[in-house]
């Protein structure tokens, strides 16, 4: 019936696994929970305790293989036809989280996305940027997500039939720097796999501090630039690459690079403040993408 697949990297995932195991037991379905630890250096003793939980398989990888490869490896190890991928740093909102996904299993539906939400309580200032961005750009109601099913597809909480996943898979050739989920959603679209969004969200509890959020964003933009250069992703698929493509056509990329160089410290000061502006964040991201282009 259901294989629950969790890639782990430097996060205590034991509480999540206990919740998922208890929910699966209550509805009496054939299931397994497979957790692969991608050569973490933290929370090793906590995560090792998963081995004591029934129907849970925990494996520690001696070498870090990255975000795409570990998800593909999880799918290869799964014994059941339906794969439920969840990230390590989430907690389901509903105590019927597993039951809600099982209710969606039928022959017509091949991919289901449950969504993401963030706590209403503001975090400390150092984690505020990631919280503001998540609440505004990622935590969308199910109606909005179903209007743009592929763009709204997040890989931290989704169900997919194994036969579909084996045709698509995560691309292991791209840099291990994010946007593998963007490419995965685009591949679903290219294969005409219908995606259904439901109201079955998870809380994202692993908020990055400002320094890590900015580092990951810069890495993400580098990864996006690579996808565009390799023509793995069309420029008009997401908003920032569409604007970037327009700037290239107007030969304004170098101007935006100069703008980025002159404003980035001012922008970062705002983004690290108690009132980060997503408009400024977008300008920073666009300028950084243009700077990467001028380095070619």
Secondary structure, 3 states (H helix, E strand, C coil): CEEEEEEECCCCCHHHHHHHHHHHHHCCCCEEEEEEECCCCCCHHHHHHHHHCCCEEEEECCCCCCHHHHHHHHHHHCCCCEEEEECCCEEECCCCHHHHHHCCCCCCCCEEECCEECCCCCCCHHHHHHHHHHHHHHCCCHHHHHHCCCCCCCCCEEEEEHHHHHHHCCCCCCCCCCCHHHHHHHHHHHCCCCEEECCCCEEECCCCCHHHHHHHHHHHHHHHHHHHHCCCCCCCCCHHHHHHHHHHHCCCHHHHHHHHHHHHHHHHHHHCCCCCCHHHHHHHHHHHHHHHHHCC
